[in-house]
Amino acid sequence: MAAIVGDPASQVDPTRTLEVNYLSTKIIAEICKFNQMNKFLFASTCSIYGTGKNSSKRLREDSYLNPVSLYAETKLKSEEAILSLADDNFAPTIFRFATLYGVSPRMRFDLVINLLTAKAIQEKKIEIFGGEQWRPNVEVGEAAEACVKWLESPISKTGNEIFNIGSNRQNYKIIQIGKIIKKAVPDLTIEIKKDAKDPRNYNVCFDKIQKIMGFSPQKTVESSVLEIIDFIEGTKNKNFITSKYDNYKFWLEHKLS
């Protein structure tokens, strides 16, 4: 689970990102294998799909991989390193998580749904770059539940396997997410920046995790947006655009200090 997470945060110090996200991961996997640990779970990301060749066709675990950021590249290299260690005794599992959202003990406002909701409440305006690009999403508590299901599953089902973690019905275009937030914040203004597009675009299939482990997320973006709003309104200091909630700003401050 340990990593420098997110595209902007990973670019602050690329050398450190490679050390933490790739080299350290590889070493930990090698140590686990040496010590005869059979089960090993690695937290990867759907970001490694990058720019899907055909966004109307959902990407499966064996689909073409096209990472477009250092963060995604380190996750892909880690996947390859871990799976190369697999044998009859060491059977690792790769989880490619969709973009997380929702309220958590260490709250983050550098994730698309959380960030847009915070801006909607604070500024009554959000900017969406492009808007037509697809993103898969999964609520943070249910992402944790997927890990629990893995712990409870026999190695014969999960060993040497890759799973996308999320649900088919939570693949959204960014503009669709904006419209969901506007329903909760009616006086919100949405500004589309057509000339500034995010190259990442991936519509992901989650059939495998449901079939093999029975993982079927029930939380919705609509309900979680309301929970995020409640969290914001119940917090005394409502300045959420700080390093406390943003990995990029945290690592930038850490580097400068």
Secondary structure, DSSP 8 states (H G I E B T S, - for coil): --S--SHHHHHHSHHHHIIIIIIHHHHHHHHHHHTT--EEEEEEEGGGG-B-S-TTS-B-TTS-----SHHHHHHHHHHHHHHHT--SS-EEEEEEE-EEES--SS--SSSHHHHHHHHHHHHSEEEEESS--EEEEEEHHHHHHHHHHHHHS-HHHHTTEEEEES-GGGEEEHHHHHHHHHHHSTT-EEEEETTS--S-B--B--HHHHHHH-------HHHHHHHHHHHHHT-S----SSTTS-HHHHHHHHHH-
